[in-house]
């Protein structure tokens, strides 16, 4: 009872203070209304309703602006025949029992149509006051209410009674969905600012944001539009923080503590200034305003910063805001000066300017519509009808609806013109909260996006563009000057659970063992060490633990697809290992940049194509070249013999003591055999040219023959047994693939029968299968990814060769959930490691060749090139043979010509066997020594005769 008495006393005191403020407020209204009435007592007075929260700072400012607007409007237009008379109704936010009972009894039909229960607490006094304004005051239009929740109910009443509802503060997009032609929004809908917020997020490259909003129609209305806008630039919303309007400080602290454990550091706040002041005060206490955090507020809060307490605004230092842009003008400056002079204790805000322009627009529309038919049609009160049905319809409403839609003028806030029942913005101002005030850092426009100044040339967001090109200097939370990354691993958050594959082969990539001393699992390998190097390049610390994907008995728990799917299910936060980037996997997880070379290689055995036997010495030259060489041997020999036959007979007769040839004619075979010995002499000039040409041909042939024979007998000429995947398909050969690899699916899609696909786990097993061959139960080829290929050919390069890359893949990548901001940071770190000496060091260490004579298949894709031995043919020496043949024809032709000329066609055979009497050989003296011969010096005449021959 004592508690109830104390509560009643306190409530009574509060009511007295409120009534006192209301009294002075109504007194000021009365003053301005009377001022307007005194100008023309004969003018028609038009009642309009004003629904507001009387006694609040917002209401006081707006009502003063309304009365100032009416005074200014009619003082500048004394000829107007109408005078607006505001009728104020207090839309108190509390729900009283009497109101509920009133609504239950009088609005039964209305409640039934809304599918609502009369006992629910959302039934507000706003409906009652709207009904009373229309019924008792016969208002032809209603200004207000203040909040979107209140407007939701009053709009329906205005629609049913054809009374226009004009609100200058209800911004929720949900009100647009009511599609009421009698609702006018003399402010900006919340959804109009989402593009400005999206541009800020995109400019700084943040990949995740968290929404923090009040749990009511105002807070929820913008969320679908903001979500769609951010999803267009691939920004994730991992969490939504919904805070009740009546939440206690403890409840707010619990919600903020939950947000603190999350990695996301970018928050978008959409709530009233009263709740925001409490939230930001707790935010600073908990530690969410330290460097690294980003807070962005919508214009619902940015436009009302003046109403936030000093403690609250100090806690908001570093916050970015999207604010309604108010264009500077002389009229606005004069009005601000007048306001500061008359009301020094109150700060003018944008809602007061909207109220000023709204009442002006309504006055202009009513003046244009005239004063006829300002009545409501009567309803038969004899019937049992509700109070809502008893209102009837306004005859003046449709006409006022048309004139209000056409109103257009230049107001204090901006150019005033309704488009589809609401104002359309083109510019938003971007502010930065500093200390206890704000600073403009730029603007957003539909045409140019984010710019520092409105008259600035637009800057494209290209590769060389920075945020300083679009916005002025920003002070971030915690007085940080560097741009927050927007995402961090919280120190008090959980460690990343990273899954790794368990495999029995190719342990150079990933190997899971157990420490015999500590009995703990040890994970190592190229992929693991590369990931560790990547985390060291990250701009923040990343805590993680490796968890092998295995069963309780230590065997693999599935293939790579099963392991990747665990990330989608949430069992693992990431996967590190030899996981190939594939299109079907990327539909439910995100991959980083690849950290290995991509591709799938086909490995086949090679065999030596050279068959060495007893006639290998004939293989360097083709049979055509052999036959051509023998032909020219006899041709040139015959020509030389023919040219020297006379001279040779004389010389031989004198030289030979035994008269080997009694006829005096040396035989052709004997001459050919003795022609190539140094002791023999060729005396004809044409014969000498032929012999020199032949010597040159023989020299070239012997050198080429020697080189080709050496290459044939000493080098291995290895050829693959299979040249392509198509040949394997055509032959129906068995092929191998790594167990648990995606290659199995690729081979099936390519047309291989499942029965012909044989899996293997290690390089040794692959070698065993390839050695057997398909006939003996092995395989004719093996398909391996490039990293496996490097390891395999580094051990067995002398027996196998990679002949083709039939499948294109993107290499190995690290796996993360879709939308994880770690993907971008890890990808950048991968590039840093790959371009640094550390990356080369890891490759050299883990891809070390077991056979040092084997080249790297990446730098030398064909470690055992097949050097097809090309036999030397006539085509290689045809020019030389052509030259020799031409010389033979020339010399034979010359000899024949002079021979026939000398013999005159008489006794040719005798002339042919007759020794040349003019030859200098007749004067040669034979040396008595059989082993040496002396050629006496001839006279110049004899020499000339010999040359003529």
Number of C-alpha atoms within 10 A of each C-alpha: 6 7 8 9 10 11 11 12 12 11 11 12 11 12 12 11 12 14 14 13 16 17 13 11 17 16 12 15 20 14 12 19 19 13 15 22 19 11 13 16 10 11 16 16 14 19 20 22 26 27 27 24 20 21 18 12 12 18 19 20 19 22 23 19 22 25 24 18 21 24 19 14 18 21 14 10 10 13 10 17 17 21 22 22 20 24 16 20 20 17 23 17 13 12 15 14 11 10 17 21 13 15 21 17 13 17 21 17 15 18 15 11 9 9 8 12 13 18 12 10 12 15 22 21 21 25 22 20 19 23 20 17 22 25 16 9 13 20 25 26 28 27 25 28 29 21 21 23 19 24 25 20 18 23 29 19 22 25 19 16 24 25 27 27 27 28 27 27 24 25 26 23 22 18 22 18 8 13 13 18 18 23 27 26 24 28 25 22 22 23 17 19 23 20 18 24 23 19 17 22 20 17 17 14 14 22 24 23 24 20 20 25 24 22 16 15 18 24 23 17 19 23 19 11 16 20 17 14 19 22 12 9 15 14 22 19 17 14 15 15 18 17 21 15 16 10 15 11 13 10 13 19 17 12 16 21 16 10 19 19 14 18 19 26 25 21 23 20 22 24 25 20 20 16 19 24 24 19 25 23 19 21 20 18 12 15 14 21 25 16 18 19 24 25 23 23 22 23 23 24 23 25 19 18 22 17 18 19 16 15 13 22 23 19 25 26 24 28 24 29 27 26 25 22 19 15 12 11 13 9 12 17 12 10 16 14 12 12 18 13 10 10 13 10 9 14 14 20 16 20 22 23 23 25 28 26 26 24 25 21 23 21 23 20 21 23 18 18 18 15 15 9 12 15 16 20 12 11 13 10 11 6 8 9 15 15 19 20 18 18 21 19 19 25 18 22 23 16 17 24 23 13 17 24 18 15 17 14 14 10 20 21 23 19 15 22 20 18 12 14 20 21 18 18 17 13 22 23 24 28 25 25 24 21 14 17 15 19 14 19 19 20 23 28 17 12 9 14 19 28 24 22 17 15 7 10 10 17 15 14 15 7 6 6 12 14 17 12 14 24 21 18 14 22 18 25 25 16 14 15 13 11 15 18 20 21 23 19 19 18 13 9 12 13 14 15 18 21 24 27 24 26 21 12 17 18 15 17 20 22 22 21 14 11 10 8 6 7 9 10 14 13 19 17 19 20 26 19 17 21 19 11 19 21 19 13 18 17 12 14 13 15 14 13 9 19 19 23 24 17 11 8 7 12 13 18 16 14 16 23 15 12 25 26 18 19 23 20 11 11 13 22 19 27 28 22 25 25 23 24 21 16 10 9 16 15 10 15 19 22 25 20 20 18 21 17 14 19 19 23 24 25 28 26 25 21 15 12 15 16 9 11 7 6 7 13 16 13 17 22 19 15 15 13 20 14 12 15 17 11 12 17 14 14 15 21 24 17 21 26 22 16 24 19 23 20 22 23 20 19 17 16 18 14 15 10 8 8 12 12 13 9 10 16 16 18 11 15 13 9 17 17 10 13 17 13 9 7 9 11 14 17 19 17 16 21 23 15 17 21 20 12 18 19 13 11 18 14 12 12 16 11 10 15 18 13 11 19 18 13 13 22 13 8 12 18 19 21 21 21 15 20 17 18 19 13 11 16 15 9 8 14 19 25 29 25 23 22 17 17 18 16 18 20 11 13 20 13 10 14 10 21 15 12 8 16 18 19 19 19 15 17 19 14 13 23 20 13 24 24 17 13 18 17 10 10 12 21 27 23 29 25 26 22 25 23 23 21 24 22 22 24 25 22 22 18 24 17 17 26 30 30 19 19 18 16 16 12 15 17 21 25 24 25 30 25 24 16 17 21 21 21 20 15 19 21 20 16 22 26 16 17 22 19 11 11 10 14 19 12 12 19 14 11 12 16 19 16 20 13 13 10 12 17 19 20 21 13 8 11 17 17 20 22 15 17 12 13 17 12 16 20 16 18 9 9 14 13 11 16 17 11 14 22 15 13 19 23 12 13 20 17 12 13 17 13 11 11 15 13 10 12 14 10 10 10 9 14 9 10 16 13 14 14 18 18 11 14 20 20 18 14 13 16 13 15 12 9 8 8 6 9 14 11 11 10 10 12 10 9 10 16 14 12 13 16 13 11 18
